[in-house]
Amino acid sequence: MDLHGRRVLVTGASRGIGESLARSFAGAGAKVALAARTEAALRTLADEIGGTVHPVDLADPVQVATFVHRVEDEAGPVDVLVNNAGIDITKAITDTTEEELRRITQVNFVAPAELCRQAIPRMLRRGQGHIVNISSLAGVAVFPGLVAYSSTKAALSHFTAGLRADLKKLPIGTTLVELGPIPTDMLEHVDSYEPTSKSFRRLYRLQLVVDVPREDVARQVLAAVQRDKKHVRIPKRALAFPLLTEAPRRTIEILLTGVPPRPKGR
């Protein structure tokens, strides 16, 4: 997709990976719609890159229910939806409260799925679009203390594979981004729970994971949208893990060759 003049909606855009994504898309000539809870940070970034500001709390289903409609009313049609916003919990599941479990599921999985549900019909009416879902290698390899976080990311990854099947032969691309450790505020929480911290340190020592700058992530995601690439997996040295998880999905795609993805007339 040629991104010049296209509108890209980025959730979680006030900091970290989301901020880098917003800057990267703006640098490619896109009009960026910035979404996050922190309005002041969004306005600072918008002043720098020329984006529009759309405050939202993705933990609130009421706000999520009309969000794409609101963004398009305020800024115009969304050509690319980047579901980047996410939260983490680093603790034993027995120490996790019901509210924490509901919140992480809402923000990390339900909200992005719902935004896709809202955006896709609008993209179809306009004849093009692209969905980017930012997931994690934690959805493939679960560490102690990350059971809630990993489960939501596994759900988002599988959801994106399902989207790919539903959207087959339609003019909407999908990109699933599965990330290892990226130096952001969220990564710092790993050290708050000893079993998680020790798990990370072991994989670092084995050189199976390595920190990747968020700017590198943004550049690769941008290129994936431009080239209609289905997957971005970082770091590449851990590529075997998501590939093993993807194998059953890909096998089913092959086995279902020729089966129509939609009822006739739709």
C-alpha atoms as one frame of an Amber mdcrd trajectory, in Angstrom:
protein
   0.000   0.000   0.000   1.210   3.467  -0.853   0.808   5.254   2.459   1.134
   8.806   1.191  -2.047  10.619   2.198  -3.544   7.522   3.839  -4.956   7.782
   7.348  -3.384   5.427   9.884  -5.030   4.971  13.286  -2.496   3.938  15.947
  -3.674   2.934  19.421  -1.317   3.278  22.360   0.395   6.092  20.454   1.398
   8.267  23.404   4.664   6.452  24.149   6.868   3.435  23.489   6.314   1.365
  20.363   3.126   3.259  19.514   4.913   6.601  19.427   7.629   5.155  17.175
   4.990   3.645  14.886   3.217   6.985  14.611   6.445   8.774  13.715   7.335
   6.117  11.162   3.969   6.257   9.381   4.001  10.061   9.407   7.481   9.972
   7.885   6.072   7.896   5.030   3.507  10.594   4.253   0.549   9.131   6.143
  -1.981  11.160   8.105  -1.797   9.654  11.588  -4.722   9.479  14.017  -3.265
   9.148  17.510  -5.178   7.237  20.199  -4.346   6.677  23.867  -5.600   7.617
  27.320  -3.053  10.414  27.864  -4.335  13.373  25.851  -1.478  15.728  26.729
   1.173  13.343  25.399  -0.863  12.794  22.238  -1.135  16.537  21.623   2.621
  16.977  22.009   3.247  14.222  19.459   0.530  15.538  17.134   2.180  18.956
  17.120   5.425  17.318  16.006   4.108  15.019  13.272   0.896  16.734  12.236
  -1.455  14.042  13.512  -4.936  14.199  15.002  -5.719  13.425  18.653  -8.370
  10.948  19.806  -8.277  10.201  23.545  -9.773   6.832  24.505  -9.663   4.343
  27.353  -9.666   0.938  25.672 -10.471  -0.671  29.022 -13.922   0.930  28.790
 -16.191  -1.102  26.464 -18.551   1.868  26.104 -15.781   4.043  24.629 -14.546
   1.211  22.419 -18.032   0.515  21.048 -18.127   3.694  18.941 -14.441   4.527
  18.622 -13.789   3.932  14.911 -16.977   5.834  14.062 -15.793   8.717  16.263
 -12.323   8.827  14.720 -13.742   8.856  11.204 -16.192  11.614  12.158 -13.379
  13.691  13.640 -10.564  12.991  11.173 -11.819  11.072   8.135 -11.728   7.491
   6.808  -9.252   5.086   8.423  -7.199   3.235   5.814  -4.874   1.395   8.218
  -5.744   0.275  11.739  -2.765  -0.438  14.002  -3.844  -2.174  17.209  -0.769
  -1.484  19.300  -2.131  -0.605  22.755  -1.525  -3.196  25.425  -0.992  -3.658
  29.151   0.810  -6.325  31.132   0.484  -8.183  34.422   3.577  -9.808  35.907
   2.505 -11.955  38.841   1.117 -15.388  39.682  -2.423 -15.984  38.460  -3.488
 -16.681  42.055  -2.384 -13.144  42.982  -4.219 -11.595  40.036  -7.545  -9.968
  40.843 -10.725 -10.466  38.842 -10.610  -6.810  37.788  -7.001  -7.136  36.573
  -7.917 -10.219  34.547 -10.913  -8.513  32.985  -8.928  -5.369  32.214  -6.005
  -7.074  30.499  -8.354  -9.213  28.427 -10.385  -6.169  27.399  -7.385  -4.018
  26.444  -5.166  -6.680  24.851  -7.751  -8.750  23.007 -11.392  -7.634  23.135
 -10.703  -4.002  22.203  -8.494  -4.738  19.161 -10.910  -7.411  17.969 -13.816
  -4.986  18.299 -11.959  -2.195  16.497 -11.280  -4.631  13.648 -14.971  -5.542
  13.586 -15.869  -1.858  13.293 -13.193  -0.901  10.773 -13.370  -3.764   8.273
 -16.878  -3.065   6.845 -15.889   0.570   6.326 -12.684  -0.463   4.569 -14.611
  -2.873   2.377 -17.017  -0.146   1.290 -14.032   1.959   0.251 -12.356  -0.968
  -1.498  -9.113  -1.159   0.489  -7.533  -1.243   3.929  -4.978  -2.883   6.181
  -5.055  -4.248   9.731  -1.934  -4.473  11.926  -2.181  -6.332  15.230   0.800
  -6.004  17.581   1.149  -9.272  19.474   4.031 -10.917  21.331   6.251 -13.975
  21.326   4.834 -14.422  24.830   1.733 -15.694  23.052   3.860 -18.593  21.826
   6.185 -19.259  24.775   4.659 -18.741  28.213   6.866 -17.720  31.142   5.879
 -18.026  34.823   4.134 -14.874  35.940   2.884 -13.984  32.464  -0.079 -16.330
  32.185  -2.689 -13.566  31.791  -0.586 -11.477  29.411   0.494 -14.463  27.325
  -3.063 -15.742  27.001  -4.333 -12.441  25.644  -1.494 -12.241  23.118  -2.077
 -15.835  22.002  -5.721 -14.926  21.459  -4.784 -11.850  19.404  -2.385 -13.855
  17.237  -4.965 -16.553  16.554  -7.630 -13.920  15.914  -5.405 -12.343  13.260
  -4.964 -15.707  11.567  -8.749 -16.032  11.559  -9.083 -12.584  10.012  -6.716
 -13.663   7.257  -9.047 -16.565   6.474 -12.199 -14.442   6.597 -10.685 -11.723
   4.401  -9.260 -14.047   1.781  -9.621 -12.548  -1.734 -10.870  -9.255  -0.273
  -8.924  -5.977  -0.624  -7.861  -5.798   3.029  -4.423  -6.911   4.171  -3.446
  -8.146   7.605  -0.117  -8.066   9.404   0.537  -9.959  12.613   3.502  -8.561
  14.562   4.994 -10.899  17.174   7.611  -9.208  19.346  10.236 -10.320  21.799
  11.721  -7.935  24.380  11.539  -4.293  23.307  13.072  -1.728  25.703   9.996
   0.188  26.902   8.337   0.926  30.246   6.421  -2.340  29.962   9.579  -4.447
  29.762  10.758  -2.990  33.071   7.865  -4.737  34.850   9.474  -8.118  34.188
  11.835  -7.604  37.128   8.933  -7.133  39.539   8.325 -10.917  39.767  11.346
 -13.118  40.391  10.326 -16.223  38.372   9.609 -14.068  35.309  12.839 -12.148
  35.713  14.891 -15.353  36.006  13.143 -16.816  32.926  14.062 -13.778  30.842
  17.652 -13.777  32.077  18.075 -17.416  31.088  16.883 -16.834  27.519  19.119
 -13.779  27.267  22.089 -15.905  28.364  21.171 -18.544  25.777  20.979 -15.713
  23.218  17.524 -16.835  22.139  16.202 -13.328  22.726  17.811  -9.914  22.421
  16.573  -6.380  22.971  15.450  -4.679  19.760  15.018  -0.880  19.600  11.426
   0.227  19.139  12.483   2.303  16.109  13.537  -0.910  14.337  10.118  -2.400
  15.092   8.410   0.654  13.597  10.490   0.499  10.425   9.696  -3.177   9.896
   5.971  -2.700  10.518   5.883   0.212   8.083   7.593  -1.905   5.420   5.168
  -4.770   6.062   2.146  -2.548   5.403   3.754  -1.089   2.284   4.515  -4.580
   0.945   1.332  -6.287   2.222   3.426  -8.653   4.332   1.501 -11.029   6.605
   3.997 -11.389   9.441   6.658  -9.437  11.293   8.620 -11.471  13.868  11.275
  -9.845  16.017  13.960 -10.868  16.923  14.698 -13.107  13.992  16.847 -15.415
  16.136  13.629 -16.565  17.860  11.853 -17.155  14.538  11.490 -20.912  15.065
   9.003 -20.475  17.910   6.262 -18.535  16.062   6.852 -20.635  12.945   6.075
 -23.798  14.910   2.859 -22.196  16.153   1.956 -20.996  12.675   2.468 -24.446
  11.102  -0.976 -25.869  12.052  -2.706 -22.691  10.840  -0.865 -22.790   7.535
  -1.576 -26.510   7.167  -5.305 -25.886   7.575  -5.134 -23.083   4.998  -3.668
 -25.558   2.516  -6.180 -28.280   3.392  -9.057 -25.816   2.872  -7.861 -24.687
  -0.558 -10.943 -24.222  -2.723 -13.376 -23.899   0.169 -15.174 -20.536  -0.218
 -14.368 -18.109   2.647 -17.860 -16.570   2.520 -21.391 -17.567   1.548 -22.348
 -16.933  -2.078 -23.376 -13.369  -2.787 -21.328 -11.848   0.055
